[in-house]
Each structure stands twice: as structure tokens, then as C-alpha cells.
Amino acid sequence: NAGVMQNPRHLVRRRGQEARLRCSPMKGHSHVYWYRQLPEEGLKFMVYLQKENIIDESGMPKERFSAEFPKEGPSILRIQQVVRGDSAAYFCASSPRGAANTGELFFGEGSRLTVL
Amino acid sequence: QKEVEQNSGPLSVPEGAIASLNCTYSDRGSQSFFWYRQYSGKSPELIMFIYSNGDKEDGRFTAQLNKASQYVSLLIRDSQPSDSATYLCAVRDDGNAGKSTFGDGTTLTVKP
């Protein structure tokens, strides 16, 4: 019973390159959330998606960041033209739909992005 | 004003003592409240959730909620060195779905 799977676990990019982070939710989960965590800080909400729909992207920077959760395949968080300030741990979390949803978030191990 | 506020700590307690972690939130309409534990370099994991005013106990952990004061706390009894971690308070927007907003966390150290 696999948990939330994120890859890559570690990613190094140079300024100006693109970063793509992938997240496969737990089996049976249809809600995906992306959070960013800077060193010594809490989790900052970025985006909430369901299959083929962005439900809430109020935490996403207006430029360079995008997210999708296609009908088939993992959710992807894409950061274009990365800058040093994008260096952080990016956590994906999932939750089930309907009555099974207690509000608990099940987190992946995170993708740690380092921008040189 | 932050939506969810926690004392950043660090909080240090001796082994066997009670650790008390506090959290306040700004949205009076919030319905669901969560405590997550995060070890250094690891992902958060749920410790407790609470929906109703009062206390909820699970083993050595007790969550307390006071909606009138917009305050939620976590008590850890008989603290162990393995409890040393950052504790994140989270508040969810609505009852069935939606994002959770996290505080910045309180770092707890339990000294043997």
C-alpha cells in the first residue's frame, strides 16, 4: 500500500532552468495539495487540485509557477526560470474524497530543490 | 496578522515532563484543527485532529480546543526524547475539503 510518492527527492538546477516535480497520490485519493517549506519555516500552501481541475491556486506565485493533475499520471508542479529564492522543500499531500475525508493530509517525502 | 500563530520556541522540557504547545487562529469560522509532527528533514505526519470544543485524548497526547478564544493546544505527557521534533498546528478552511493553513511550528526538545 504505497503512500504518496514524490520524485525527484533532490533536484539541483541552475538559475534560469526549469524544475518539474511529480507527485502520485495515495491509492484512492483524489485530492492533491502542494506546499512549500523554506528552511526553518512552516508549510506554505501553494495549490489544491483534483483530477483535471485546479480548485484553489491562491498560494501560487503569479509567474513562473504552474501545476496540473491530469486524468492519467501524476500531479506536476512546474517552476520555470528558477531563481535562488525558489530553493526549498516542496511537499505534496493527498486526501480521499467524500465521507472518508477527515481532513488529514498524507504527505510525501518531499522534493528538495536547490538552485545554484 | 498570521492566520495561524505558534510560539516558535524552541521549547525544552526534561524527559518525563509535560510539554505544552499552543496555537491561535484568526478565522472564526474554522472547523477542523490538526497537529502534525515533523522530524528534521522528514515529512509531516498527523498526531491528532479535533473538531469540537474541549479535550481529546490519544495515549500520551491531548488536544484542547476553545473556539471562543480561537485557541488550540497540544499536551504531551511523559515526554520522551523521541518526541523531539517540530510540531505544526494546521487549520482547515471548511468541513469536507479545502486547504489546510499551517503555523510556522514549535520546535520541541526533550532532554534525557
gemmi code that builds the backbone of each chain (N, CA, C; Angstrom):
import gemmi

chains = {
    "A": [
        ("ASN", (0.860, -1.188, 0.000), (0.000, 0.000, 0.000), (0.888, 1.227, 0.000)),
        ("ALA", (1.253, 1.676, -1.196), (2.196, 2.774, -1.312), (1.561, 4.057, -0.806)),
        ("GLY", (2.391, 4.877, -0.189), (1.945, 6.185, 0.247), (2.049, 7.174, -0.892)),
        ("VAL", (2.114, 8.444, -0.526), (2.274, 9.492, -1.518), (3.711, 9.436, -2.038)),
        ("MET", (3.839, 9.345, -3.336), (5.162, 9.203, -3.936), (5.553, 10.498, -4.636)),
        ("GLN", (6.709, 11.009, -4.271), (7.213, 12.215, -4.913), (8.573, 11.928, -5.546)),
        ("ASN", (8.782, 12.510, -6.690), (10.116, 12.453, -7.285), (10.342, 13.668, -8.159)),
        ("PRO", (11.599, 14.084, -8.291), (12.755, 13.510, -7.611), (12.809, 13.924, -6.143)),
        ("ARG", (13.539, 13.203, -5.325), (13.701, 13.599, -3.929), (14.616, 14.813, -3.811)),
        ("HIS", (15.587, 14.880, -4.657), (16.505, 16.020, -4.667), (16.703, 16.450, -6.111)),
        ("LEU", (16.698, 17.759, -6.308), (16.859, 18.312, -7.653), (17.731, 19.546, -7.571)),
        ("VAL", (18.740, 19.603, -8.414), (19.623, 20.773, -8.470), (19.457, 21.417, -9.837)),
        ("ARG", (19.201, 22.694, -9.833), (19.048, 23.434, -11.083), (19.877, 24.716, -11.013)),
        ("ARG", (20.288, 25.182, -12.158), (20.940, 26.492, -12.248), (19.871, 27.537, -12.524)),
        ("ARG", (20.166, 28.748, -12.127), (19.230, 29.838, -12.366), (18.813, 29.883, -13.835)),
        ("GLY", (17.528, 30.043, -14.051), (17.009, 30.122, -15.409), (16.507, 28.811, -15.974)),
        ("GLN", (16.855, 27.698, -15.340), (16.396, 26.401, -15.818), (14.978, 26.127, -15.305)),
        ("GLU", (14.433, 25.020, -15.750), (13.088, 24.620, -15.334), (13.179, 23.469, -14.347)),
        ("ALA", (12.273, 23.471, -13.396), (12.175, 22.353, -12.454), (10.786, 21.740, -12.573)),
        ("ARG", (10.759, 20.409, -12.638), (9.485, 19.685, -12.670), (9.455, 18.699, -11.529)),
        ("LEU", (8.443, 18.830, -10.678), (8.302, 17.969, -9.525), (7.031, 17.155, -9.694)),
        ("ARG", (7.129, 15.854, -9.408), (5.997, 14.958, -9.653), (5.473, 14.366, -8.362)),
        ("CYS", (4.188, 14.116, -8.349), (3.537, 13.578, -7.155), (2.435, 12.610, -7.558)),
        ("SER", (2.530, 11.388, -7.049), (1.455, 10.413, -7.217), (0.754, 10.243, -5.877)),
        ("PRO", (-0.536, 10.559, -5.788), (-1.229, 10.463, -4.503), (-1.410, 9.015, -4.081)),
        ("MET", (-1.824, 8.847, -2.841), (-2.142, 7.506, -2.344), (-3.283, 6.928, -3.156)),
        ("LYS", (-3.301, 5.623, -3.255), (-4.362, 4.945, -3.985), (-5.714, 5.308, -3.379)),
        ("GLY", (-6.630, 5.700, -4.235), (-7.961, 6.056, -3.759), (-8.125, 7.513, -3.399)),
        ("HIS", (-7.030, 8.254, -3.413), (-7.106, 9.684, -3.093), (-7.260, 10.494, -4.372)),
        ("SER", (-8.151, 11.477, -4.313), (-8.389, 12.283, -5.497), (-8.044, 13.756, -5.293)),
        ("HIS", (-7.648, 14.113, -4.073), (-7.288, 15.498, -3.787), (-5.769, 15.585, -3.615)),
        ("VAL", (-5.162, 16.533, -4.286), (-3.715, 16.739, -4.190), (-3.439, 18.180, -3.802)),
        ("TYR", (-2.513, 18.353, -2.867), (-2.127, 19.675, -2.398), (-0.609, 19.794, -2.532)),
        ("TRP", (-0.142, 20.957, -2.904), (1.288, 21.251, -2.914), (1.583, 22.336, -1.887)),
        ("TYR", (2.637, 22.088, -1.098), (3.100, 23.051, -0.098), (4.591, 23.294, -0.299)),
        ("ARG", (5.031, 24.481, 0.062), (6.456, 24.811, 0.013), (6.928, 25.097, 1.428)),
        ("GLN", (8.112, 24.619, 1.730), (8.687, 24.852, 3.053), (10.114, 25.373, 2.896)),
        ("LEU", (10.301, 26.606, 3.326), (11.641, 27.175, 3.371), (12.330, 26.724, 4.645)),
        ("PRO", (13.663, 26.736, 4.683), (14.384, 26.298, 5.889), (13.898, 27.034, 7.128)),
        ("GLU", (13.665, 26.281, 8.193), (13.245, 26.825, 9.488), (11.888, 27.537, 9.434)),
        ("GLU", (11.090, 27.251, 8.415), (9.765, 27.852, 8.332), (8.691, 26.775, 8.212)),
        ("GLY", (7.434, 27.216, 8.325), (6.320, 26.284, 8.202), (5.975, 25.996, 6.759)),
        ("LEU", (4.927, 25.222, 6.597), (4.441, 24.857, 5.275), (3.539, 25.955, 4.731)),
        ("LYS", (3.831, 26.396, 3.531), (3.022, 27.428, 2.886), (2.231, 26.804, 1.748)),
        ("PHE", (0.929, 26.939, 1.808), (0.048, 26.380, 0.784), (0.332, 27.013, -0.569)),
        ("MET", (0.344, 26.171, -1.599), (0.514, 26.682, -2.955), (-0.745, 26.447, -3.790)),
        ("VAL", (-1.152, 25.171, -3.909), (-2.245, 24.864, -4.832), (-2.926, 23.580, -4.407)),
        ("TYR", (-4.235, 23.521, -4.706), (-5.062, 22.342, -4.415), (-5.709, 21.920, -5.725)),
        ("LEU", (-5.535, 20.645, -6.068), (-6.051, 20.140, -7.333), (-6.850, 18.859, -7.134)),
        ("GLN", (-7.804, 18.680, -8.004), (-8.428, 17.376, -8.202), (-8.149, 16.994, -9.654)),
        ("LYS", (-8.510, 15.796, -10.021), (-8.223, 15.331, -11.382), (-8.722, 16.349, -12.413)),
        ("GLU", (-7.794, 16.829, -13.222), (-8.066, 17.742, -14.340), (-8.611, 19.100, -13.896)),
        ("ASN", (-8.596, 19.403, -12.628), (-9.110, 20.688, -12.169), (-8.202, 21.314, -11.120)),
        ("ILE", (-7.974, 22.610, -11.247), (-7.333, 23.383, -10.191), (-8.446, 23.980, -9.335)),
        ("ILE", (-8.491, 23.603, -8.074), (-9.564, 24.046, -7.203), (-9.208, 25.360, -6.503)),
        ("ASP", (-7.971, 25.472, -6.044), (-7.547, 26.665, -5.302), (-6.069, 26.873, -5.580)),
        ("GLU", (-5.732, 27.953, -6.237), (-4.319, 28.251, -6.518), (-3.911, 29.570, -5.877)),
        ("SER", (-4.572, 29.900, -4.785), (-4.349, 31.195, -4.140), (-2.935, 31.360, -3.590)),
        ("GLY", (-2.215, 30.261, -3.391), (-0.860, 30.348, -2.861), (0.230, 30.284, -3.916)),
        ("MET", (-0.154, 30.188, -5.143), (0.827, 30.065, -6.227), (1.322, 31.455, -6.634)),
        ("PRO", (2.638, 31.627, -6.768), (3.138, 32.872, -7.354), (2.527, 33.066, -8.742)),
        ("LYS", (2.317, 34.310, -9.093), (1.588, 34.610, -10.330), (2.390, 34.249, -11.569)),
        ("GLU", (3.688, 34.274, -11.449), (4.537, 33.993, -12.603), (5.437, 32.801, -12.324)),
        ("ARG", (5.784, 32.123, -13.359), (6.778, 31.036, -13.408), (6.303, 29.720, -12.816)),
        ("PHE", (5.263, 29.730, -12.000), (4.796, 28.507, -11.347), (3.494, 28.028, -11.985)),
        ("SER", (3.394, 26.721, -12.191), (2.143, 26.149, -12.675), (2.016, 24.736, -12.130)),
        ("ALA", (0.786, 24.267, -12.087), (0.533, 22.914, -11.572), (-0.578, 22.275, -12.378)),
        ("GLU", (-0.511, 20.961, -12.457), (-1.557, 20.223, -13.146), (-1.719, 18.863, -12.489)),
        ("PHE", (-2.890, 18.283, -12.687), (-3.169, 16.929, -12.211), (-4.019, 16.278, -13.310)),
        ("PRO", (-3.359, 15.693, -14.300), (-4.088, 15.170, -15.459), (-4.907, 13.929, -15.109)),
        ("LYS", (-5.773, 13.583, -16.040), (-6.633, 12.420, -15.848), (-5.797, 11.163, -15.614)),
        ("GLU", (-4.718, 11.032, -16.341), (-3.810, 9.916, -16.155), (-2.449, 10.445, -15.748)),
        ("GLY", (-1.829, 9.805, -14.781), (-0.479, 10.192, -14.408), (-0.437, 11.071, -13.176)),
        ("PRO", (0.786, 11.418, -12.771), (0.954, 12.148, -11.515), (0.611, 13.628, -11.653)),
        ("SER", (0.490, 14.266, -10.508), (0.414, 15.720, -10.482), (1.826, 16.276, -10.696)),
        ("ILE", (1.902, 17.392, -11.396), (3.197, 18.001, -11.673), (3.177, 19.460, -11.238)),
        ("LEU", (4.207, 19.837, -10.491), (4.453, 21.238, -10.168), (5.641, 21.688, -11.008)),
        ("ARG", (5.423, 22.713, -11.793), (6.443, 23.170, -12.735), (6.880, 24.572, -12.357)),
        ("ILE", (8.193, 24.748, -12.278), (8.754, 26.070, -11.986), (9.667, 26.438, -13.142)),
        ("GLN", (9.299, 27.481, -13.860), (10.112, 27.930, -14.984), (11.096, 29.000, -14.529)),
        ("GLN", (12.224, 29.058, -15.218), (13.234, 30.091, -14.979), (13.521, 30.249, -13.486)),
        ("VAL", (13.956, 29.184, -12.871), (14.142, 29.170, -11.419), (15.140, 30.228, -10.973)),
        ("VAL", (14.886, 30.744, -9.774), (15.786, 31.696, -9.126), (16.190, 31.106, -7.779)),
        ("ARG", (17.220, 31.684, -7.161), (17.729, 31.121, -5.902), (16.645, 31.077, -4.828)),
        ("GLY", (15.753, 32.037, -4.836), (14.694, 32.064, -3.836), (13.697, 30.929, -3.958)),
        ("ASP", (13.766, 30.165, -5.050), (12.888, 29.003, -5.203), (13.428, 27.785, -4.461)),
        ("SER", (14.652, 27.872, -3.978), (15.245, 26.749, -3.246), (14.415, 26.483, -1.988)),
        ("ALA", (13.904, 25.282, -1.883), (13.007, 24.929, -0.781), (12.682, 23.446, -0.880)),
        ("ALA", (11.966, 22.977, 0.124), (11.377, 21.637, 0.049), (9.936, 21.794, -0.406)),
        ("TYR", (9.561, 21.036, -1.397), (8.200, 21.079, -1.916), (7.518, 19.765, -1.546)),
        ("PHE", (6.477, 19.893, -0.730), (5.752, 18.711, -0.266), (4.418, 18.598, -0.998)),
        ("CYS", (4.128, 17.390, -1.381), (2.821, 17.057, -1.918), (2.059, 16.281, -0.850)),
        ("ALA", (0.774, 16.528, -0.771), (-0.079, 15.790, 0.156), (-1.344, 15.380, -0.581)),
        ("SER", (-1.961, 14.304, -0.127), (-3.223, 13.888, -0.734), (-4.234, 13.548, 0.347)),
        ("SER", (-5.486, 13.534, -0.058), (-6.558, 13.140, 0.854), (-7.657, 12.484, 0.018)),
        ("PRO", (-8.451, 11.633, 0.676), (-9.529, 10.976, -0.074), (-10.711, 11.913, -0.254)),
        ("ARG", (-11.645, 11.517, -1.085), (-12.828, 12.341, -1.294), (-13.964, 11.813, -0.430)),
        ("GLY", (-14.962, 12.653, -0.306), (-16.205, 12.252, 0.325), (-16.083, 11.998, 1.804)),
        ("ALA", (-16.898, 11.060, 2.284), (-17.008, 10.801, 3.715), (-15.722, 10.294, 4.330)),
        ("ALA", (-14.857, 9.728, 3.520), (-13.586, 9.223, 4.046), (-12.620, 10.348, 4.368)),
        ("ASN", (-12.945, 11.531, 3.964), (-12.022, 12.651, 4.138), (-12.220, 13.288, 5.506)),
        ("THR", (-11.301, 13.005, 6.425), (-11.356, 13.599, 7.760), (-10.630, 14.934, 7.794)),
        ("GLY", (-9.975, 15.254, 6.699), (-9.162, 16.452, 6.661), (-7.690, 16.169, 6.838)),
        ("GLU", (-7.367, 14.933, 7.238), (-5.954, 14.590, 7.394), (-5.272, 14.642, 6.044)),
        ("LEU", (-4.092, 15.211, 6.032), (-3.257, 15.232, 4.842), (-2.187, 14.163, 4.972)),
        ("PHE", (-2.004, 13.413, 3.916), (-0.979, 12.381, 3.866), (0.144, 12.925, 2.986)),
        ("PHE", (1.306, 13.112, 3.584), (2.387, 13.793, 2.901), (3.360, 12.817, 2.255)),
        ("GLY", (3.891, 13.243, 1.115), (5.031, 12.568, 0.540), (6.303, 12.995, 1.254)),
        ("GLU", (7.430, 12.403, 0.836), (8.713, 12.692, 1.489), (9.301, 14.030, 1.057)),
        ("GLY", (8.694, 14.646, 0.067), (9.153, 15.960, -0.360), (10.189, 15.906, -1.469)),
        ("SER", (10.237, 16.983, -2.223), (11.281, 17.178, -3.243), (12.064, 18.413, -2.841)),
        ("ARG", (13.362, 18.228, -2.667), (14.196, 19.343, -2.230), (14.915, 19.937, -3.422)),
        ("LEU", (14.519, 21.164, -3.726), (15.074, 21.881, -4.876), (16.174, 22.820, -4.418)),
        ("THR", (17.301, 22.715, -5.056), (18.410, 23.635, -4.820), (18.718, 24.352, -6.130)),
        ("VAL", (18.694, 25.670, -6.074), (19.004, 26.468, -7.256), (20.380, 27.111, -7.059)),
        ("LEU", (21.278, 26.801, -7.969), (22.653, 27.320, -7.850), (22.767, 28.698, -8.499)),
    ],
    "B": [
        ("GLN", (-1.403, 40.186, 10.545), (-1.568, 39.078, 11.494), (-1.612, 37.760, 10.729)),
        ("LYS", (-0.799, 36.798, 11.167), (-0.798, 35.498, 10.529), (-2.107, 34.788, 10.814)),
        ("GLU", (-2.504, 33.922, 9.871), (-3.747, 33.187, 10.056), (-3.642, 32.164, 11.176)),
        ("VAL", (-2.487, 31.520, 11.281), (-2.254, 30.525, 12.324), (-0.920, 30.866, 12.983)),
        ("GLU", (-0.960, 31.083, 14.282), (0.243, 31.513, 15.001), (0.643, 30.510, 16.057)),
        ("GLN", (1.932, 30.237, 16.096), (2.504, 29.363, 17.119), (3.745, 30.019, 17.688)),
        ("ASN", (4.041, 29.717, 18.947), (5.328, 30.119, 19.508), (6.413, 29.300, 18.815)),
        ("SER", (7.404, 29.994, 18.300), (8.413, 29.276, 17.511), (9.328, 28.418, 18.364)),
        ("GLY", (9.409, 28.772, 19.669), (10.310, 28.034, 20.539), (11.733, 28.520, 20.366)),
        ("PRO", (12.722, 27.671, 20.613), (12.500, 26.273, 20.948), (11.979, 26.078, 22.365)),
        ("LEU", (11.215, 25.015, 22.529), (10.695, 24.629, 23.819), (11.494, 23.430, 24.292)),
        ("SER", (12.025, 23.532, 25.477), (12.841, 22.452, 26.014), (12.236, 21.958, 27.314)),
        ("VAL", (12.027, 20.663, 27.419), (11.490, 20.071, 28.637), (12.323, 18.850, 29.003)),
        ("PRO", (12.387, 18.511, 30.281), (13.104, 17.289, 30.661), (12.269, 16.054, 30.371)),
        ("GLU", (12.922, 14.950, 30.173), (12.237, 13.690, 29.954), (11.269, 13.405, 31.099)),
        ("GLY", (10.052, 12.976, 30.745), (9.039, 12.676, 31.741), (8.114, 13.837, 32.061)),
        ("ALA", (8.465, 15.028, 31.636), (7.651, 16.215, 31.921), (6.507, 16.328, 30.908)),
        ("ILE", (5.631, 17.300, 31.154), (4.550, 17.608, 30.212), (4.996, 18.754, 29.313)),
        ("ALA", (4.855, 18.543, 28.014), (5.144, 19.605, 27.045), (3.819, 20.199, 26.597)),
        ("SER", (3.748, 21.516, 26.585), (2.518, 22.213, 26.199), (2.781, 23.088, 24.989)),
        ("LEU", (2.064, 22.835, 23.925), (2.244, 23.560, 22.665), (0.948, 24.309, 22.352)),
        ("ASN", (1.095, 25.564, 21.961), (-0.079, 26.413, 21.790), (-0.198, 26.948, 20.370)),
        ("CYS", (-1.442, 27.254, 19.994), (-1.724, 27.726, 18.637), (-2.966, 28.600, 18.672)),
        ("THR", (-2.925, 29.737, 18.007), (-4.116, 30.565, 17.845), (-4.389, 30.750, 16.358)),
        ("TYR", (-5.646, 30.964, 16.014), (-6.022, 31.110, 14.609), (-6.956, 32.295, 14.456)),
        ("SER", (-6.985, 32.858, 13.271), (-7.712, 34.110, 13.077), (-9.109, 33.925, 12.488)),
        ("ASP", (-9.335, 32.844, 11.739), (-10.626, 32.649, 11.082), (-11.619, 31.996, 12.037)),
        ("ARG", (-12.558, 32.785, 12.509), (-13.517, 32.285, 13.500), (-14.398, 31.171, 12.950)),
        ("GLY", (-14.511, 31.096, 11.636), (-15.338, 30.058, 11.027), (-14.640, 28.721, 10.845)),
        ("SER", (-13.398, 28.603, 11.255), (-12.658, 27.356, 11.090), (-13.318, 26.227, 11.870)),
        ("GLN", (-13.285, 25.051, 11.263), (-14.000, 23.915, 11.842), (-13.096, 22.756, 12.242)),
        ("SER", (-11.967, 22.608, 11.582), (-11.126, 21.419, 11.779), (-9.716, 21.846, 12.125)),
        ("PHE", (-9.145, 21.131, 13.112), (-7.842, 21.541, 13.648), (-6.952, 20.317, 13.795)),
        ("PHE", (-5.694, 20.477, 13.423), (-4.797, 19.336, 13.323), (-3.446, 19.670, 13.937)),
        ("TRP", (-2.826, 18.664, 14.517), (-1.438, 18.763, 14.959), (-0.627, 17.722, 14.192)),
        ("TYR", (0.433, 18.212, 13.553), (1.347, 17.341, 12.830), (2.714, 17.419, 13.509)),
        ("ARG", (3.431, 16.319, 13.435), (4.798, 16.269, 13.929), (5.726, 16.129, 12.731)),
        ("GLN", (6.824, 16.881, 12.743), (7.786, 16.820, 11.651), (9.188, 16.689, 12.225)),
        ("TYR", (9.794, 15.542, 11.980), (11.188, 15.364, 12.347), (12.059, 16.070, 11.315)),
        ("SER", (13.239, 16.469, 11.741), (14.137, 17.223, 10.873), (14.422, 16.473, 9.575)),
        ("GLY", (14.183, 17.123, 8.466), (14.442, 16.529, 7.161), (13.398, 15.540, 6.688)),
        ("LYS", (12.320, 15.410, 7.457), (11.273, 14.440, 7.111), (9.969, 15.164, 6.786)),
        ("SER", (8.968, 14.384, 6.407), (7.669, 14.957, 6.076), (6.776, 14.997, 7.314)),
        ("PRO", (5.798, 15.883, 7.335), (4.873, 15.954, 8.478), (3.997, 14.704, 8.560)),
        ("GLU", (3.658, 14.324, 9.782), (2.728, 13.215, 9.996), (1.714, 13.640, 11.052)),
        ("LEU", (0.489, 13.192, 10.876), (-0.589, 13.610, 11.770), (-0.430, 12.991, 13.149)),
        ("ILE", (-0.607, 13.837, 14.195), (-0.630, 13.368, 15.569), (-2.066, 13.299, 16.072)),
        ("MET", (-2.783, 14.398, 15.912), (-4.146, 14.482, 16.446), (-4.980, 15.386, 15.549)),
        ("PHE", (-6.284, 15.160, 15.529), (-7.197, 16.146, 14.980), (-8.335, 16.344, 15.960)),
        ("ILE", (-8.915, 17.518, 15.932), (-10.008, 17.831, 16.851), (-10.983, 18.754, 16.161)),
        ("TYR", (-12.282, 18.504, 16.363), (-13.319, 19.293, 15.709), (-14.179, 20.055, 16.725)),
        ("SER", (-14.318, 19.494, 17.941), (-15.264, 20.051, 18.905), (-14.540, 20.684, 20.086)),
        ("ASN", (-15.174, 21.664, 20.686), (-14.621, 22.281, 21.896), (-14.363, 21.232, 22.966)),
        ("GLY", (-13.293, 21.430, 23.712), (-12.989, 20.512, 24.797), (-11.678, 19.799, 24.566)),
        ("ASP", (-11.538, 18.663, 25.211), (-10.318, 17.879, 25.162), (-10.527, 16.599, 24.375)),
        ("LYS", (-9.461, 16.171, 23.726), (-9.452, 14.873, 23.046), (-8.131, 14.202, 23.367)),
        ("GLU", (-8.208, 12.998, 23.893), (-7.014, 12.309, 24.366), (-6.716, 11.101, 23.497)),
        ("ASP", (-5.428, 10.895, 23.231), (-4.985, 9.713, 22.499), (-3.613, 9.332, 23.039)),
        ("GLY", (-3.610, 8.351, 23.937), (-2.351, 7.933, 24.541), (-1.749, 9.062, 25.363)),
        ("ARG", (-0.515, 9.411, 25.065), (0.158, 10.481, 25.816), (-0.191, 11.873, 25.312)),
        ("PHE", (-0.984, 11.956, 24.263), (-1.304, 13.232, 23.634), (-2.727, 13.665, 23.977)),
        ("THR", (-2.885, 14.949, 24.272), (-4.209, 15.544, 24.468), (-4.285, 16.831, 23.667)),
        ("ALA", (-5.295, 16.929, 22.819), (-5.564, 18.164, 22.099), (-6.701, 18.887, 22.804)),
        ("GLN", (-6.580, 20.203, 22.894), (-7.603, 21.019, 23.535), (-8.023, 22.117, 22.570)),
        ("LEU", (-9.330, 22.316, 22.451), (-9.851, 23.316, 21.528), (-10.806, 24.253, 22.255)),
        ("ASN", (-10.625, 25.540, 22.046), (-11.520, 26.561, 22.572), (-11.852, 27.502, 21.429)),
        ("LYS", (-12.987, 27.276, 20.783), (-13.340, 28.068, 19.610), (-13.643, 29.519, 19.972)),
        ("ALA", (-14.181, 29.763, 21.142), (-14.488, 31.130, 21.550), (-13.215, 31.963, 21.645)),
        ("SER", (-12.154, 31.352, 22.117), (-10.868, 32.034, 22.236), (-9.993, 31.824, 21.011)),
        ("GLN", (-10.465, 31.004, 20.058), (-9.714, 30.702, 18.838), (-8.332, 30.170, 19.192)),
        ("TYR", (-8.349, 29.149, 19.994), (-7.130, 28.621, 20.599), (-7.179, 27.099, 20.574)),
        ("VAL", (-6.056, 26.511, 20.174), (-5.948, 25.054, 20.207), (-4.572, 24.707, 20.752)),
        ("SER", (-4.505, 23.672, 21.569), (-3.236, 23.303, 22.180), (-3.011, 21.801, 22.090)),
        ("LEU", (-1.770, 21.421, 22.300), (-1.395, 20.011, 22.342), (-0.544, 19.795, 23.589)),
        ("LEU", (-0.966, 18.852, 24.407), (-0.197, 18.463, 25.577), (0.423, 17.094, 25.328)),
        ("ILE", (1.690, 16.977, 25.661), (2.373, 15.688, 25.556), (2.809, 15.303, 26.962)),
        ("ARG", (2.214, 14.251, 27.468), (2.567, 13.786, 28.821), (3.730, 12.819, 28.735)),
        ("ASP", (4.481, 12.729, 29.858), (5.602, 11.793, 29.939), (6.485, 11.919, 28.686)),
        ("SER", (6.923, 13.143, 28.431), (7.696, 13.417, 27.215), (8.925, 12.518, 27.120)),
        ("GLN", (9.206, 12.077, 25.901), (10.344, 11.214, 25.618), (11.290, 11.925, 24.646)),
        ("PRO", (12.570, 11.578, 24.683), (13.494, 12.180, 23.705), (13.022, 11.988, 22.263)),
        ("SER", (12.318, 10.896, 21.993), (11.811, 10.658, 20.636), (10.696, 11.621, 20.239)),
        ("ASP", (10.179, 12.380, 21.199), (9.176, 13.408, 20.886), (9.825, 14.683, 20.373)),
        ("SER", (11.141, 14.756, 20.431), (11.850, 15.950, 19.952), (11.625, 16.106, 18.454)),
        ("ALA", (10.974, 17.186, 18.073), (10.572, 17.416, 16.689), (9.956, 18.807, 16.608)),
        ("THR", (9.552, 19.183, 15.416), (8.767, 20.409, 15.233), (7.303, 20.025, 15.126)),
        ("TYR", (6.462, 20.719, 15.873), (5.031, 20.435, 15.891), (4.293, 21.557, 15.164)),
        ("LEU", (3.540, 21.153, 14.165), (2.837, 22.092, 13.293), (1.345, 22.059, 13.589)),
        ("CYS", (0.798, 23.222, 13.837), (-0.642, 23.371, 14.006), (-1.242, 23.704, 12.637)),
        ("ALA", (-2.359, 23.080, 12.292), (-2.994, 23.343, 10.997), (-4.488, 23.541, 11.183)),
        ("VAL", (-5.035, 24.440, 10.400), (-6.461, 24.755, 10.457), (-7.024, 24.594, 9.051)),
        ("ARG", (-8.129, 23.855, 8.951), (-8.693, 23.645, 7.620), (-9.863, 24.574, 7.382)),
        ("ASP", (-9.994, 24.982, 6.119), (-10.961, 26.023, 5.768), (-12.408, 25.592, 5.938)),
        ("ASP", (-12.747, 24.410, 5.506), (-14.151, 24.017, 5.589), (-14.255, 22.550, 5.931)),
        ("GLY", (-15.460, 22.077, 6.007), (-15.680, 20.779, 6.618), (-15.325, 19.573, 5.792)),
        ("ASN", (-15.293, 19.702, 4.478), (-15.180, 18.484, 3.683), (-14.017, 18.484, 2.709)),
        ("ALA", (-13.471, 19.604, 2.446), (-12.353, 19.668, 1.506), (-11.691, 21.016, 1.715)),
        ("GLY", (-10.715, 21.290, 0.892), (-10.091, 22.590, 1.005), (-8.743, 22.522, 1.677)),
        ("LYS", (-8.002, 23.575, 1.541), (-6.640, 23.575, 2.018), (-6.582, 23.706, 3.533)),
        ("SER", (-5.482, 23.224, 4.079), (-5.150, 23.469, 5.480), (-4.075, 24.552, 5.534)),
        ("THR", (-4.232, 25.462, 6.478), (-3.242, 26.520, 6.695), (-2.425, 26.154, 7.916)),
        ("PHE", (-1.109, 26.201, 7.754), (-0.205, 25.773, 8.814), (0.430, 26.954, 9.524)),
        ("GLY", (0.676, 26.773, 10.827), (1.550, 27.682, 11.540), (3.001, 27.365, 11.214)),
        ("ASP", (3.897, 28.214, 11.714), (5.314, 28.020, 11.416), (5.966, 26.925, 12.270)),
        ("GLY", (5.214, 26.412, 13.245), (5.727, 25.285, 14.017), (6.431, 25.698, 15.298)),
        ("THR", (6.400, 24.799, 16.265), (7.145, 24.951, 17.517), (8.116, 23.789, 17.619)),
        ("THR", (9.388, 24.120, 17.809), (10.397, 23.071, 17.941), (10.512, 22.648, 19.395)),
        ("LEU", (10.311, 21.381, 19.635), (10.375, 20.805, 20.983), (11.622, 19.952, 21.127)),
        ("THR", (12.343, 20.169, 22.212), (13.473, 19.315, 22.555), (13.202, 18.696, 23.922)),
        ("VAL", (13.263, 17.382, 24.000), (13.092, 16.665, 25.261), (14.465, 16.146, 25.676)),
        ("LYS", (14.935, 16.630, 26.818), (16.295, 16.294, 27.257), (16.283, 15.100, 28.200)),
        ("PRO", (17.122, 14.105, 27.909), (17.161, 12.900, 28.765), (17.620, 13.266, 30.181)),
    ],
}
model = gemmi.Model(1)
for chain_id, residues in chains.items():
    chain = gemmi.Chain(chain_id)
    for i, (resn, *xyz) in enumerate(residues, 1):
        res = gemmi.Residue()
        res.name, res.seqid = resn, gemmi.SeqId(i, " ")
        for name, pos in zip(("N", "CA", "C"), xyz):
            atom = gemmi.Atom()
            atom.name, atom.element = name, gemmi.Element(name[0])
            atom.pos, atom.b_iso = gemmi.Position(*pos), 0.0
            res.add_atom(atom)
        chain.add_residue(res)
    model.add_chain(chain)
structure = gemmi.Structure()
structure.add_model(model)
structure.setup_entities()
